[in-house]
Structure formats: structure tokens, C-alpha cells
């Protein structure tokens, strides 16, 4: 049985929350799914972000942000704690933006960090 902790170590802006909620409802995902946030090796700065929908796995912690589950592999917390995810839909920027206080370096595209 999964344990749902109260506060997510990753925050979503209102724009990111609304976009994720819209995608979740549009795809008619099962109730056990939530937003998976993580990292993987690669990208021009060393690590790339993972952002999508998934169900919890054995090495995950499950948090809540408003009424959505946030799923994160325990080992990724060191890289992601305190991060804010935003969503922009304008002429100068479109998509999810990762504001990570733990990143020493970032790439020009904003989807990888070191």
C-alpha cells in the first residue's frame, strides 16, 4: 500500500498545475496515476528532467500538490527538493520550465542541468 505524504518537495505554479490537470483529465488516466517528476543521466549539462504521468513504483514516494499525486523516486529527492515547475504559453516561451535551486549549471534549452 502506498503512503501519501502531505507536502510535495516540488512545487507547481498555478499555470503548471492547471496544464497538468488538463492533460490528466484529457487522457482519462486511472486514479492511481500521478505526476512523475525525476531526473535521468544525459542532456548537455549532465542530467535531464523527467515529467509525465505514471503509477507509483517500489522505490517511490508519493506526495500531494493540491489534489494531484506527485510521484518521485526517493533517490531523486537530492536533485529536485525545492524545485518549482512553471508552464508558459506565450510567443517567447511555450512549455514547462524547471526552476531548480540545486542546479549549478543549466543548458540553453532549460531541460538539463548539472
C-alpha positions, 0 to 999 in steps of 0.5 A: 500500500502506498503512503501519501505524504502531505507536502510535495518537495516540488512545487507547481505554479498555478499555470503548471498545475492547471496544464497538468490537470488538463492533460490528466483529465484529457487522457482519462488516466486511472486514479492511481496515476500521478505526476512523475517528476525525476531526473535521468543521466544525459542532456548537455549539462549532465542530467535531464528532467523527467515529467509525465504521468505514471503509477507509483513504483517500489522505490517511490514516494508519493506526495500531494500538490493540491489534489494531484499525486506527485510521484518521485523516486526517493533517490531523486529527492537530492536533485529536485527538493525545492524545485518549482515547475512553471508552464508558459504559453506565450510567443517567447516561451511555450512549455514547462520550465524547471526552476531548480535551486540545486542546479549549478549549471543549466543548458540553453534549452532549460531541460538539463542541468548539472 
